[in-house]
Every structure is written in structure tokens, then in C-alpha cells.
Amino acid sequence: METSDKTARQLYQDLKDRPTRARFGFGRKAAIVNVDLQKSYTAVGEFVTAYETDPQQLEHVNEISGLARGKGLPVAWTYVAYMDSGEDCGVWGTRTDTPDSLQNIKVGSRRSEFDDRLAIDRDRDIIINKRMASAFCETNLQSLLTFHRIDTVIVTGGSTSGCVRATVIDSLSRSYRTIVPEECVADKHESPHFANLYDIALKYADVVPVSEVVEYLDAYQPLND
């Protein structure tokens, strides 16, 4: 194992400055998958589980989601929430049992609500109540992407080291070109955030500035399929 005195942020910056692998690139048709941008994780100062990395994260998410929607591309929003007993959280919900624990995010609770700053089209956007880390795990996401003939998945949300990473890996595992706009993902602490951006960029997805996603969506021409 190599050792280093560099921080995770520095290692990630080194990879950005000197990429070692070709990009996957954008494909012919993309979908936006916004992961768990709910108050439990975005309402800093209200919930101890919340966090913020880029103060403009939600603005960026709204921008790319609006651009995609305007081009007829699917936009999905996931959130986690569980039944009153919490048993649908499975073994994932057995390590702690406090008011802040995952399995205690109840369906219909404030912690389960999407952040009020998000511009969600509840008539057109896809809303997915997921129970596990990945947006693909036991949800209808893949069937919807297949229906829309998607080959590129743009992932935003949080946390970078948790549900975003899980979704990215499952996306790649299903042979989707996977894109992560850097300003659109967040984590509780900078070390797991940058360590996971490093891993994601090296192995699983293209981590790009949000401006590149905006440029792609601006230039996208709807397909007749």
C-alpha cells in the first residue's frame, strides 16, 4: 500500500490536475438523478445529520434539473423514509436507535421532506422513496431509464461517501455513462467527501465542473425516439 502525507483534498486535486484515465464522456441521452436532497441532510442548523459543502449546491441542482426537464429528459429525486416501525430499513437500521437515526426518518416527517429551496416539478419529475443507499436498489429507477432509452446518468446529492457513491457504482455496473458535477454533491466532512470524489473520478464516473453539465444540456437536441 502506498503512503502519503497529503490530505484527501490534495490527492483529489492532484488527480484533477493530472488525470490518468480517459473520460467516459456524455452519451446520446441523459437523465438527472438527485439523491436524498431532503431536510434531514440539507437543513443545517435544524438537524444534526445535515451538511453543506458548496453553498450554491441546490441552485446548481435546480439549474441542471430545469435544463434537463426543458429538453424532455427525465429528472428523478430520491429520498429515504421508513414506516413507523423502521423495519423496512432492515439491518441498516440496527446500529443505533436515536431520534437522528436513519430508520427514524419516518414517511411524512419533516426529516423526509425535500428541501424547500428545490424546484421540483411534481407533475413530471420522478419521485422515488428508496430504503437503501443506492437509488437503484429495489426501486423502479432502472426500468424508467430503460423506458427513456437513457445511456448517461448525471448524479447529484448526498452524501458523496454514502448514497451518491452507491448510486454511482450501481450506475456504472449497469453500463451507464455516469457523470458527477462536483459542485452538486456534498458530505458531512471534507475527508470522506474528497476521498470519495477521488475514488469516483479514478474508477467509476466523470467528476466534472457543473458548467460542463450545463454546456451539455444547453447543446442537447431532443431525439425522436
Residue pairs with C-beta under 8 A, 6 or more apart in sequence:
4 11
6 14
7 191
7 194
8 190
8 191
8 192
8 193
8 194
8 195
8 198
9 190
9 191
9 194
11 194
11 195
11 198
12 194
12 195
12 197
12 198
12 201
15 198
15 201
15 202
16 201
16 207
19 201
20 202
21 202
23 206
24 177
24 178
24 179
24 205
24 206
25 177
25 206
26 152
26 177
26 179
26 216
27 151
27 152
27 177
28 151
28 152
28 223
29 73
29 148
29 149
29 150
29 151
29 152
29 223
29 225
30 68
30 73
30 150
30 151
30 152
30 153
30 154
30 179
30 216
30 217
30 220
31 68
31 73
31 74
31 75
31 76
31 145
31 148
31 150
31 152
31 153
31 154
32 64
32 65
32 68
32 73
32 74
32 75
32 76
32 154
32 156
33 76
33 78
33 135
33 141
33 153
33 154
33 155
33 156
33 157
33 167
33 171
34 61
34 65
34 75
34 76
34 77
34 78
34 118
34 156
34 157
35 78
35 135
35 155
35 156
35 157
35 158
35 163
35 164
35 167
36 78
36 79
36 80
36 157
36 158
36 159
36 163
37 58
37 61
37 77
37 79
37 114
37 115
37 118
37 156
37 157
37 158
38 79
38 80
38 105
38 111
38 112
38 113
38 114
38 115
39 46
39 47
39 50
39 110
39 111
39 112
39 113
39 114
39 115
40 47
40 49
40 50
40 80
40 105
40 111
40 112
41 47
41 49
41 50
41 51
41 158
41 159
42 50
42 52
42 58
42 115
42 117
42 158
43 50
43 115
44 50
44 51
44 52
47 100
47 111
48 100
49 100
49 111
51 158
51 159
51 186
51 187
51 188
51 189
52 186
53 160
53 185
53 186
53 187
53 190
53 193
54 60
54 183
54 184
54 186
56 183
57 156
57 183
57 184
57 185
57 186
58 115
58 117
58 118
59 117
60 156
60 181
60 183
60 184
60 210
61 118
61 156
61 157
61 184
62 117
62 118
62 119
63 210
63 214
64 154
64 156
64 181
64 184
64 210
64 213
64 214
64 217
65 75
65 119
65 120
65 125
66 119
67 214
67 217
67 218
68 74
68 75
68 154
68 217
69 75
69 121
69 124
69 125
71 217
71 220
71 222
72 222
73 148
73 217
73 220
74 126
74 144
74 145
74 148
74 150
75 121
75 124
75 125
75 126
76 125
76 126
76 127
76 128
76 135
76 141
76 144
77 114
77 118
77 120
77 125
77 126
77 127
77 128
78 128
78 129
78 130
78 135
78 139
78 157
78 163
79 112
79 114
79 127
79 128
79 129
79 130
80 102
80 105
80 112
80 129
80 130
80 131
80 163
81 105
81 106
81 107
81 108
81 109
81 111
81 112
81 129
82 88
82 89
82 93
82 102
82 103
82 104
82 105
82 106
82 107
82 131
83 106
83 107
84 106
86 93
86 103
86 104
87 93
88 131
89 102
89 103
89 131
90 131
90 132
92 102
92 103
92 132
92 133
93 101
93 102
93 103
97 103
97 104
98 104
104 111
105 111
105 112
106 112
107 129
114 120
120 127
126 141
126 144
128 135
128 139
128 140
128 141
130 137
130 138
130 139
131 137
131 138
132 138
132 166
133 162
133 163
133 166
133 167
134 163
134 166
134 167
134 169
134 170
135 141
135 155
135 163
135 166
135 167
135 170
136 142
136 167
136 170
136 171
136 174
137 166
137 170
142 174
145 153
145 176
149 223
149 225
150 176
151 176
151 177
152 176
152 177
152 178
152 179
153 171
153 176
153 177
153 178
153 179
154 178
154 179
154 180
154 181
154 213
155 164
155 167
155 168
155 171
155 178
155 179
155 180
155 185
155 205
156 164
156 180
156 181
156 184
156 185
157 163
157 164
157 184
157 185
157 186
158 164
158 185
158 186
158 187
159 185
159 186
159 187
159 188
159 192
159 193
160 185
160 186
160 187
160 192
160 193
160 196
160 197
160 200
161 187
161 192
161 193
161 195
161 196
162 187
164 180
164 185
164 196
165 196
165 199
165 200
168 178
168 180
168 200
168 204
168 205
169 204
171 178
171 205
172 178
172 204
172 205
177 206
178 204
178 205
178 206
179 205
179 206
179 208
179 213
180 197
180 200
180 201
180 205
180 206
180 207
180 208
181 208
181 209
181 210
181 212
181 213
182 197
182 207
182 208
182 209
182 210
183 209
183 210
184 210
185 193
185 197
186 193
187 193
187 196
197 207
200 207
201 207
